[in-house]
Amino acid sequence: MIEVKEKQILIDGKPEIIMCGEIHYFRLDRSDWQDRIDKLKQAGCNAVASYVPWICHEEIEGQVDLTGVTRSELDLPGFIDLCAANDLYFFLRPGPFIMAEMKNEGIPGWLINKYPELLPITWDGEKTKAKTLDYTAPAFLKHVEQWYAEVMAIAAPRLQPNGGNIIAVQLDNEIGMLSWVSNCPDLTDHSLTEFVQWLYDHYQESELVARYPFLQGELSNVFQTIRSPEETYAASLHLDLGYYMRHRFATYVARLRGFAEANHVKDIPFIVNIHGMGAGRGFTFPIGISQLYESYTQAEGYLSGSDIYFGDLNMDCFQDLYLINGMMDAVHRPEQPLTSVEFNCGDGNFGNNYSGRKDPSAADFKARMCIAQGARLVNYYLMAGGRNYRLSQKSNDGNDRIAHTGERHGFAAPISPEGELNYTFPRMARSIQTIRAVADKLAVMKEQKDDVSFAFIPDYYMTESCYPASERTKQIQQNITENRSHAVWENMARAMLLGGYRFGAADIQNNPIDTKTTKVLALPSARYMARSIQEKLVAFLEQGGSILLYGEVPSYDMEGNSCELLANTLGARPKTIHYASQDYALSVYAAGWARDRAEIRVHKAQVFDFTHQVEPLLRVYGKDDICGFECQAGNGKAIVIGTPYVCDIALFTQALGRLGSKARLTHDCKTHGIFMTSTTTETNETFIHLLNLDGFEKETHIYYDGEKLFDGRRLHITAREGMMFPINIDYGEIKVKYATAEIIDRSEQHMTFRLTQPQDIIVLETDRHILPSEAFDIDTKGNTYQLISKQHAKLDDCLIVRFADH
């Protein structure tokens, strides 16, 4: 039995961490399956994932081969059963879209040829540039239902609740991504018929006619007008289309789940994966959250899964991963944990030209951060490479293969197409094994957080489409895009994390902002913000909440109508925005409690007129206009930074402190570059998670509420190293009170640690006798044993503590 509750995945009542690796059975000779499974197990994984490519299994309409009749490597039940024989769970990903560099994104060519009307038309009646189809068109759904019936007939008897090993099924793949990246929303006659009905369901008719007078015309003219909107209503139409697309995607996902359940696949999680990464950064990832959050929150039984493609996790992008995990969690239902279903691993050699070379720490760091933030399933993608065979039906498309990457596929995978392990495999395996060694503890832990939340507004990321001829819509989207991520992530969010703050995100669009759960709100703010959200923020301030606003104080709602509710409560009316130019080096200087800082260059600064007294914090040089200030607002307080101020850790730490939030877990390393958080159980079993993001070694003390941890020792942090220090980890007869080493194995007779220091300390509490060893000195006080290692971690990092028999 599989349950999802309290942000945990329970299998037969036991909370689990699923460490999964993607192996494409259809890209390997059947004789290679066991070898790749052996290497996946060597890495420490306890599950296998794979897409099920429709294009391969039904190359000719009506001739479905899921058992290897035409090609032995297409024996899906044989592969699943082999994984079961190796004591591995299975994560099934049957599409219908699978991407994976497959031709037609995995859709059979015959389906596209048979139903050309499935190819969407988009703005101005043009054909879509993306290889997508109308998801909810009856002809498409009819064939998808048949495809699911075939796959689910194999899956149903192999579900974990039925005694098998399948623990989850993904519904489609990266829904809406192709339309987003091409700015080609699906505007077929079918989808627009549904859209018009959606409008009538969501607006009073009189309101709707005033909003869109053209709806009273002939349906064909209505469709043409929607595809080529006039400027007077383009911004409104953009919002409504976005809301409808969320609804449409959720409807599609529900239909797919219905197809699966009709074929007896149920009582396992259904996963919807979220796309959105770009150029190794997370700035656009929340676009996928915005598109799909209604899909995976519409009912119980769903999980969301991220696509994580950061490459290296370093000082450039570590805050991106932390933020997008927080934003995913912010829109989750209470029971839903984080998962990542495409968790990039390997060396980055996607072009097969030795480019994109990643550090061995890449997969290690990303896994550690995700697990610390509450991820319960991680699927390493792609774990093993393979080959793209030729289709039997030749299309003369240049190679006639199942995919467009050539004969070999998965050049970057830690296990090559030929089965060789590349240089990234050992470090990846070490981190998987470390996580698995304490998975029983991690599976029930929650990240500890300080009294601050990062505000998430899904509509700020509803920018997947924009009518190219609408200047007003482009202006709104440009301003929102400028203020929602880049500078605020790289300055405020990065400073918060480097200053020791552990924080989640708060969906302030769909949820109330409650001072009982949120004391301080770090708010990325654009010139445009919905009236309903401004009303919530005003109420939050009136209740005594505090806001650290970075960006622009809003003057308009999301359709460009004047709305200054928040500005009025702050007593700060936006006056103008100064911009830097080739001839004007716009600079700001600090004032008030922020004074004594160097003047800095900025590219813009929003300045204000005030209706009541504020404390100026930042001013524009030469004009003295105020672009940053602190003020009382209602019964609360606000600090506004209306310019892209740099990542000044002390400034943001002091600002948050003045607003009522203090970082509890800190360090004293002067060079920074350390990410740190902690996870804990209800009984205060804790892990301190630490990453040295830089390529040089560091020394630091770690503090909690100002008190030094680990016996006050100054810790040595190796370059690009990740650590998970245990505190009060209870194994019944043995408790690890604290250690500067990681627990990597244990049994009744021993406990194995990975050392991290020139001289580690391990403090155990037990009534059992610890056997002496040349590897450490022991100081005993009652039932507390303090072990001091005599091994330098760089020379020998494995230390085994053995216990005498009872």
C-alpha positions, 0 to 999 in steps of 0.5 A: 500500500502506498500513501501520501500524507503529511508530506511523506511517501509511505510504502506499507506504512513505512516512510520512504526516500525513493532514489531512482535512476532513469534507464530506457529499456528500449534504448538498450539491448536486452542483454544489457539490462542486467548490467545497467541495473547492477550499476544503478544498484551500485550507485545506491538507488532503490528504484528505476524509472523509464518512459514508455514510448508510444512511437516505439510500441505502436509504430503502426496503428493497431499493432501494439507491441509491449512484450518484445514480439517485434524487438526484444528490447520492447518487452516492457513487462520483462524489464519491470519484472527484472527490476522487481527481481533486483528488489527495485521499485519502478516508476512508470512514465507512459506519456503520451508525450515523453519528449526525451529527444524522441521524434514527435516527442514520442507520438506515433507519426501515424496519429499526426498524419491521420488527424492533421486538425490536431496540430494547433493553430495559434496567434493570427491563425498561424500554425504552431511552431511546436510539435504539440497537439490539441490535448483535449481534442476528442480524436487525440483523447480517443487514441490516448485512451486506447494507448493507456488501456494497453500500458495499464493492462501490463501495469495493473498486476505489477502495482505495489499494492497488488504485490508488484513493484510499480510505485508511481505513474507519471501522467504525460510529460512537461504539459504546456512546455512546447506552447510556452517556449514557442509563444504558441498557445493552442487556439484551435476551434475546439479549444476556443469553443471550450474557452468561450464556454469557460468565460461564460461559466466564470463571468456574469453575462453583463460583465462578460459582454462589457469585457469582450463585446465581440463574444456576441458575434458569429463564432468564427469571427469570435475565434478570429478576434481572440487569435488577433486581439485588439489592444483595448482588451489584449491584457485582459484576454491574456489573463483569462487565456492563462486561467483557462489554460490552467483549467484545461491542463488540469482537465487533461490530467484528470482525463489521463488519470481516469484512463489509468484508473478505468484499467485498474491502475489506482492507489498509487501516486500520479505524478505531474512533472514541472518544466521551466529551467533555462540556460542552467538557471531557475528564473523561468521555472515557476512558469511551469508551476503557474501552468500546472499547479491546478493540475496536481492540486485538484484532488488527492493522489497527485504529486508534482515533480520538478525538472532540475537542470542546473548543472553545477550548483554554485554561488551563481544558482544555489538560491534558484534551486532553494527558491523553486523548491519553496515555490513548489511547496507553497502551492502544494496540498498539505499532504504533498511532498516535493519530488524531482522526476528529472534530476539532471546528473552526469557530466553535461556533455549533451552535445557529444563534444566534451562541452558543458563539463560539470563538477563531480559535486553537481548531482551531490549538491543538488540532491542534498539541498532537495532532500533537506527541503523535503524531497521524498523522490529523486529520479536521476535523469538520465542514469544510463545512456543507450542507442536509438534504433531505426524505425521499420517504417522509413520516413526519410527524415535523415536518419529514420531513428526513434530520436534525433540525437543520432545513433547514441543517446545519453552522452552525458549520463554517468553510465555511458551508452556502452555501459562505462562509468564516467567521472561523475559516477563515484561522487553521485553514488556516494551521496545517494548511499549517504542519503539512503543510509539515514533515509528512515530519519530523513523521510519524516524530517521537516526543514526548520525555518526562520520567521520569514517567508518568500512571497510567491505570486503564480500570476507573475509567472503567467507569461507563457504567451503574449500576443506579439502585436500587443504593446500593452501586454508586452509592457506589463510582462516585461515589467513583471519579468524584470521584477519577479526573479533575476535581481531579487533572487540574486540579491535579496534571496541570495543574501538571506541564504548566505546570512543564515535564513532558512525560509519557505515560500508563501503563495500569497495569491491563492492563500491568506497571509496570516500573521500567525504563520508568517511574521515577515514577508520578503516580497518581490514586487512589480509595478503591476499587482492584482487588487486582491493581492494588494488588499491581502498585503494591506490587511497583513500590515494592519494585523501587525505583519512586516514586509521587506519589499524589493522591486517596485511598489505597485501602481497598477493591477495586472491588466494595467488599471490604476491600483495603489492600495499598497502604496497608500498604506505605505504612505509612499506614492510612486513618483517616477523611475530614474534610469541609467543611460550611456551618459548617466551613471545612476548611483544611490547612496545609503542613509539612516541605519543603512548609512556608511555604505559605499555608493553603488551604481544601479540601472534604475531607481523608483522614487516616491512622494510621501504622505507621512514620515519615513526613515530614508535608507537609500537616495539617488545621488545628485537628486536626493530622491528617496528610493529605499525607506522604512516606515510604519504601515498599519500596525506593522512595518515595511522596508522598501528597496525600490532599486536593484540593490546589490547582495549586501548580506549585512543590509538584508540581515539587518533589515529582516532583524528590524522587521522581526526575523532573526536567523538562528543557524549561522556561521562565522566564515568571512568568505561566505559561500556556505549554504546551510539549513537543518531538518528535524523530527518531532523528537528533535532528531536533527541533521545540519546540512552544509554545502561549501559552494566554492572551490576553496577550503574554509574554516568556520564555527557553526552557531544555533541561537548564538551558541557554538555547536560541535563542542565549539570546534572550528570546522574545516570545510573542504572545497566543493564538499557537502556534509550532513552532521547528525544531532540527537539521532536516536537508534534505540540503544545508541544515540548519536548526540552529535558528530562532525562525520556523516553516518553512512552505515549501521548494524547491530554490531557497528556504525560507520561514519564518513569523516570530514575533518582533520580530527573529527568528533563523534559523541555517542550515548549508549549503554553498550560498550564501544570496542577500542580502536586504533582509529580513535581515542575514547573519553567516557563519562557514564554512558556518553562516549566522546570519540576523537578520530586519529584519521585525517579525513583526506587520508582515510575518511572511513571510521567504523565504531564497533559495539560489544555483544550484549 
